[in-house]
Amino acid sequence: MFDHELSPIQQRNLERAIKAKVIDRTGLILEIFGRRAQTAEGRLQVELAHLKYQKGRLVRSWTHLERQRGGVGFLGGPGETQIEADRRIIQDKIAKLEIQLETVRKRRGLQRSKREKTPVPVVALVGYTNAGKSTLFNTLTHSEVFAKDLLFATLDPTMRRLDLPSGGQAILSDTVGFVADLPTDLVAAFRATLEEVLQADIILHVRDISHPDTEAQARDVESVLTTLGINPFDPERIIEVWNKIDRLPQDQAEALTAMAQRGRHDLTVTVTSALQGEGLEALLGIVAGRLAASYETLEIALDAGDGEGRAWLFRNGEVLSETRSDEDGAMLFVVRFDAKWAAMAMKRFGDKARPPVAGPEAV
């Protein structure tokens, strides 16, 4: 095995020289991905990446025919004909898989559109493979997603409800782990999955802070985020989670905790142990605070019989309080919206909606 990406010619020459099967970095990652994929979508993504990888290596399968000549007027031979036939077969399969994945992408787009019609923010977990994302996901959402001390334990995106300390809710999304020098074809194949990250309101960059190469791993994740068009140092959107603090000696853990309080690259940093539950309350508090900062609170007065308006508020916002007047039965609501829904509420209710008179302290 070679910890580098080999060209087809390099792979063939090495196999001839050492008389053994040669696997490069991309081939090994694809083998692991193939074993981890559980859902139909995951298997489609892995198969697409594997076919693209295989397409350039067909020359190795037909070396025994390379020197055979065809009939009169042919420069090539049956070996080249077979290779071209196989390439066409693989290209046809690739085209079909890309159509299927495009269908998946559109379906995910529709699901995101539906989620955008509800006032529930999305929080996405990203990080280097085996950083503890799935364990953190399970602990925060009380789920049982497959989580193990393995590379690429998660290939299929999973979403669950996340209860926040403020009483609000969010959707927590677990994603495929990143890795150094992630092959381009793999990034392209998993783009349908990674689009969940693009749409997230908050991104939690989970790091295995006990790993000796944690800084290099962080740079690799930042590189992939940049490739996806996300600023990895956006202080309003990215929160770094230094996980597996329980694996470090106490003095080192205390030093890192003090360092985390100072932040990194203007990012908020929090220290956790997903396995032992340490620091998770503080993490949820940071997430809740960050989401609340992007929300607007409005005071909305409705007539006693406006049941439709009341239902609209509960459906599209977080109702913080509801007061009924003793005189005419009119209702006064204090509701928290994200910016988009706040604008829609102002448009729908007109002069019946306004910022709370007493300011944020009233909330």
ABEGO torsion letter per residue (X at the ends): XBABBBBAAAAAAAAAAAGBBBBBAAAAAAAAAAAABABAAAAAAAAAAAAAAAAAAAAAAAAAAAABBBBBGBABBAAAAAAAAAAAAAAAAAAAAAAAAAAAAAAAAAAAAAAAABABBBBBBBEBBGAGAAAAAAAAAGBABBBBBBBGABABBBBBBBBBAAGBBBBBBBBBBBBBGBBAAAAAAAAAAAAAAAABABBBBBBBAABAAAAAAAAAAAAAAAAAGBBAABAAABBBBBBGAAABBAAAAAAAAAAAAAEBGGBBBBBBBAAAGBGAAAAAAAAAAAAAAABBBBBBBBBAABAAAAAAAAAABBBABBBBBAAAGBBBBBBBBBAAAAAAAAAAAEAABBBBAAEAAAX
